[in-house]
Structures are given as structure tokens and as C-alpha cells.
Amino acid sequence: MTVILDESLSFARDLTATEPMTLLDLGSLLQVVVDDVCDVGGQAELVIEQPVKIFGQAVALRRAFANLIDNAVDYGESARVVLKADAVIEIHDKGPGIAPEDVEKALAPFVRLESSRNRETGGTGLGLAIANTVISRHGGTLTFSRSADGFVVMVTLLPSTS
């Protein structure tokens, strides 16, 4: 219950976030998230094809990317995060991903596609909702696709022009 309450409060805070927008090095922000995942035993790597700066809320974006990368590790064995030009971030994993017909449902708060009630096999159903809210608030998009090797989550943000 404590975890669900904490996640619910975090979701509510994210919806009304007042964190200031600052110029961020997206590669550095993603590296912190990837390092955190590896520090707790997850398998993740970051590939920076091109450095990118954006205006954004660092804490909120770290939370959004942590949710996405944690999902890749939890459901797809590992995460390969690729930062591309124009503030495009791809998160590759080896899992089955989300069926196209389930995407809208998966982005809703408190929805878990994993049907068991076991906390070991699924979260509270807020991770994708939080990520989607934060990314949308930054003028970005969150899309999902299947690849030959697994699943890809693509985040497109607005790059800084300065």
C-alpha cells in the first residue's frame, strides 16, 4: 500500500510540477539514469550519437526516463539507450513490448498490462503515465514500435536552439 500511495502522490505532483526549465545536456541526464539502473544490478547502456541540449525540468525528465529504462530492463532483459540528433531518444529492449491495441490503455494511470497482482512482476501502473505526462509537458512525444530484436520506445523532445 505504501508503494502505491507514494506512486500516486508522485503522479499528482508531476501533474502540477513547478520545477523551473533550465538548459540541460540530455546525454548527461541520460547517463545518470543509466548509471542508476546499473548500480542496482540492471543491464543498461547509453550510446550518444550526437550531443543534444534541451530546455527542460531535470528532475521530472530523470523520473520519466528512469520509468522507461526500468521497464525495458524489467520486461526486456536490458536497455540500450540511444541519443540521436534532434533530441530523439530510443530505448531498445529484447522483450515483447506493448501490443499496438494496448498502447492507449498502457498510458493511462493505474493500468497494468501484466495481469498478476504480484509486485515482483509489475508495478503500480503509473510509470508509463508519468513518463507520458512529463514528456508531453516538454512538448515531446512518446511512441512504441517493434523491432527485429525486440521493442523500441522512442521519445522525441524539442532541442534547444541555443
Backbone hydrogen bonds, N-H to C=O, Kabsch-Sander energy under -0.5 kcal/mol:
donor,donor_aa,acceptor,acceptor_aa,energy
5,L,1,M,-2.7
6,D,2,T,-2.8
7,E,3,V,-2.7
8,S,4,I,-2.4
9,L,5,L,-2.6
10,S,6,D,-2.3
11,F,7,E,-2.5
12,A,8,S,-2.3
13,R,9,L,-2.5
14,D,10,S,-2.6
15,L,11,F,-1.6
16,T,12,A,-0.9
16,T,13,R,-0.8
17,A,14,D,-1.0
22,T,56,G,-2.6
24,L,54,I,-3.6
26,L,24,L,-0.9
26,L,52,V,-2.3
27,G,52,V,-0.6
29,L,25,D,-2.1
30,L,26,L,-2.6
31,Q,27,G,-2.1
32,V,28,S,-1.9
33,V,29,L,-1.6
34,V,30,L,-2.7
35,D,31,Q,-2.8
36,D,32,V,-2.2
37,V,33,V,-2.1
38,C,34,V,-2.3
39,D,35,D,-2.5
40,V,36,D,-0.9
40,V,37,V,-0.7
41,G,38,C,-1.8
42,G,37,V,-2.4
44,A,42,G,-0.7
45,E,79,A,-2.0
47,V,81,V,-3.1
49,E,47,V,-0.8
49,E,83,L,-2.7
50,Q,83,L,-1.0
54,I,24,L,-2.1
55,F,158,L,-0.5
56,G,22,T,-2.6
56,G,54,I,-0.6
58,A,56,G,-0.8
61,L,57,Q,-2.7
62,R,58,A,-2.5
63,R,59,V,-2.1
64,A,60,A,-2.4
65,F,61,L,-2.8
66,A,62,R,-2.5
67,N,63,R,-2.2
68,L,64,A,-2.0
69,I,65,F,-2.9
70,D,66,A,-2.8
71,N,67,N,-2.0
72,A,68,L,-1.9
73,V,69,I,-2.2
74,D,70,D,-3.2
75,Y,71,N,-2.9
76,G,72,A,-1.6
77,E,73,V,-0.8
78,S,76,G,-1.8
79,A,43,Q,-2.0
80,R,92,H,-2.3
81,V,45,E,-3.1
81,V,79,A,-0.6
82,V,80,R,-0.5
82,V,90,E,-3.0
83,L,47,V,-2.9
83,L,81,V,-0.5
84,K,82,V,-0.7
84,K,88,V,-3.4
87,A,84,K,-0.6
88,V,84,K,-0.7
88,V,85,A,-0.7
89,I,87,A,-0.5
89,I,155,V,-3.2
90,E,82,V,-2.6
91,I,153,V,-2.8
92,H,80,R,-2.8
92,H,90,E,-0.6
93,D,151,F,-2.3
94,K,76,G,-2.3
102,D,99,A,-2.4
103,V,99,A,-0.6
103,V,100,P,-0.9
106,A,102,D,-2.7
107,L,103,V,-1.5
108,A,105,K,-1.3
110,F,125,G,-1.3
111,V,108,A,-1.2
111,V,125,G,-1.2
112,R,110,F,-0.5
115,S,113,L,-0.6
121,T,118,N,-1.1
130,I,126,L,-3.0
131,A,127,G,-2.4
132,N,128,L,-2.8
133,T,129,A,-2.3
134,V,130,I,-2.7
135,I,131,A,-2.7
136,S,132,N,-2.5
137,R,133,T,-2.3
138,H,134,V,-1.1
139,G,136,S,-2.1
140,G,135,I,-2.7
141,T,156,T,-2.0
143,T,154,M,-2.7
145,S,152,V,-2.2
147,S,150,G,-2.6
150,G,147,S,-0.6
151,F,93,D,-1.7
152,V,145,S,-3.1
153,V,91,I,-2.2
154,M,143,T,-3.0
154,M,152,V,-0.5
155,V,89,I,-3.1
155,V,153,V,-0.5
156,T,141,T,-2.2
157,L,87,A,-2.7
157,L,155,V,-0.5
158,L,138,H,-0.6
160,S,53,K,-3.4
